[in-house]
């Protein structure tokens, strides 16, 4: 797949619910609003986090759980379709009380303390995810 033109259709701004699962809350918003293609960014804080790292040689994710409060320095991601349903693919950078940073693939199990997000919906062709034999990842087809 090469690059294709898309157009910004709508922009949503708001706050996600305290105590909710960050990935689930973002995904549910997309499902509720019928978003098929878009971009997400967010800042705030989490009560704990689960982040993933993709082991390229083994072609599988390794997950790390981080306990305690952390600041969301940056969450950046996209919205596309997998098996006909909206899928949020996001990466997150977090900092602890000493400023040490941790980052990776946002995984279920990251609990929201406070989160402000911006979601942009795009109009254009559907971006569908399928299994990529070379990487083992569900990439845009």
C-alpha positions as CSV (number, residue, x, y, z in Angstrom):
1,X,0.0,0.0,0.0
2,X,1.3,3.4,-0.9
3,X,0.3,6.8,0.4
4,X,-3.2,7.9,-0.5
5,X,-5.1,11.2,0.0
6,X,-7.4,11.5,2.9
7,X,-9.3,14.6,4.2
8,X,-10.0,15.6,7.7
9,X,-13.7,15.3,8.3
10,X,-14.4,15.9,12.0
11,X,-12.4,16.6,15.2
12,X,-13.5,15.5,18.6
13,X,-11.9,16.9,21.9
14,X,-12.7,15.7,25.4
15,X,-11.9,13.9,28.5
16,X,-11.9,10.2,29.1
17,X,-13.4,8.6,32.3
18,X,-11.4,8.3,35.4
19,X,-10.6,4.7,36.2
20,X,-11.5,3.4,32.7
21,X,-9.2,1.3,30.6
22,X,-7.4,3.8,28.2
23,X,-7.3,1.5,25.1
24,X,-10.9,0.3,25.7
25,X,-12.2,3.9,26.1
26,X,-10.6,5.1,22.9
27,X,-11.9,2.0,21.0
28,X,-15.4,2.3,22.4
29,X,-15.6,6.0,21.3
30,X,-14.6,4.9,17.8
31,X,-17.2,2.2,17.8
32,X,-19.9,4.5,19.2
33,X,-19.2,7.2,16.6
34,X,-18.6,4.9,13.6
35,X,-15.0,6.0,13.1
36,X,-13.2,3.9,10.5
37,X,-10.2,6.1,9.8
38,X,-8.5,8.7,12.0
39,X,-5.8,9.9,14.3
40,X,-5.6,10.1,18.1
41,X,-3.4,12.1,20.5
42,X,-3.7,12.4,24.2
43,X,-2.0,13.8,27.4
44,X,-2.8,13.3,31.0
45,X,-2.0,10.6,33.6
46,X,-2.6,7.0,34.3
47,X,-2.9,5.0,37.6
48,X,-0.9,2.1,36.1
49,X,0.1,1.0,32.6
50,X,0.5,-2.0,30.4
51,X,2.8,-1.4,27.4
52,X,4.1,-3.7,24.8
53,X,7.3,-4.1,22.8
54,X,7.3,-6.1,19.6
55,X,10.0,-8.7,19.4
56,X,10.9,-8.7,15.7
57,X,12.8,-12.0,15.8
58,X,10.1,-13.9,17.7
59,X,7.3,-12.0,16.0
60,X,5.3,-11.5,19.2
61,X,4.6,-8.8,21.7
62,X,6.2,-8.7,25.2
63,X,4.3,-6.8,27.8
64,X,5.4,-4.8,30.8
65,X,3.2,-3.7,33.6
66,X,4.0,-0.4,35.4
67,X,2.4,0.2,38.8
68,X,1.7,3.5,40.3
69,X,0.9,7.0,38.9
70,X,2.5,8.0,35.6
71,X,2.2,11.1,33.4
72,X,1.2,10.6,29.8
73,X,3.8,12.7,27.9
74,X,2.5,11.7,24.6
75,X,0.0,9.2,23.2
76,X,-0.1,9.0,19.4
77,X,-2.1,6.6,17.3
78,X,-4.4,5.8,14.4
79,X,-7.8,4.4,13.8
80,X,-8.4,1.8,11.0
81,X,-10.4,-1.4,10.5
82,X,-9.6,-4.9,11.5
83,X,-12.1,-7.6,10.6
84,X,-14.6,-4.8,9.8
85,X,-14.4,-3.2,13.3
86,X,-12.6,0.0,14.4
87,X,-9.1,-0.7,15.8
88,X,-7.0,1.8,17.7
89,X,-3.3,1.3,17.3
90,X,-1.5,3.7,19.7
91,X,1.9,4.2,21.2
92,X,2.4,5.9,24.5
93,X,5.3,7.6,26.4
94,X,5.0,7.8,30.2
95,X,7.1,9.4,32.9
96,X,7.4,8.6,36.6
97,X,7.9,11.0,39.5
98,X,11.6,11.2,38.8
99,X,11.1,11.9,35.1
100,X,12.2,8.5,33.9
101,X,10.4,7.6,30.7
102,X,8.8,4.4,29.6
103,X,7.2,3.8,26.3
104,X,5.7,1.3,23.9
105,X,2.5,-0.1,22.4
106,X,-0.6,0.8,24.4
107,X,-2.1,-2.4,25.7
108,X,-5.3,-3.2,27.7
109,X,-4.8,-2.8,31.4
110,X,-3.8,0.9,31.4
111,X,-6.1,2.7,33.9
112,X,-6.9,6.3,33.4
113,X,-6.3,8.9,36.1
114,X,-7.0,11.9,33.9
115,X,-6.9,12.0,30.1
116,X,-7.6,14.7,27.6
117,X,-7.7,13.6,24.0
118,X,-8.2,14.8,20.5
119,X,-9.5,12.4,17.9
120,X,-9.6,13.4,14.2
121,X,-11.8,11.5,11.8
122,X,-10.7,11.2,8.2
123,X,-12.7,10.6,5.0
124,X,-11.2,8.6,2.3
125,X,-10.6,4.9,1.5
126,X,-10.9,2.4,4.3
127,X,-7.6,1.3,5.8
128,X,-8.1,-2.4,6.6
129,X,-5.6,-4.4,8.7
130,X,-4.5,-7.9,7.6
131,X,-1.8,-10.3,8.7
132,X,1.5,-9.3,7.1
133,X,3.6,-12.5,6.5
134,X,6.9,-10.7,6.5
135,X,6.5,-9.0,9.9
136,X,3.8,-11.0,11.6
137,X,1.9,-7.8,12.4
138,X,-1.6,-6.8,11.4
139,X,-0.7,-4.0,9.0
140,X,-2.6,-1.9,6.5
141,X,-3.3,-3.9,3.4
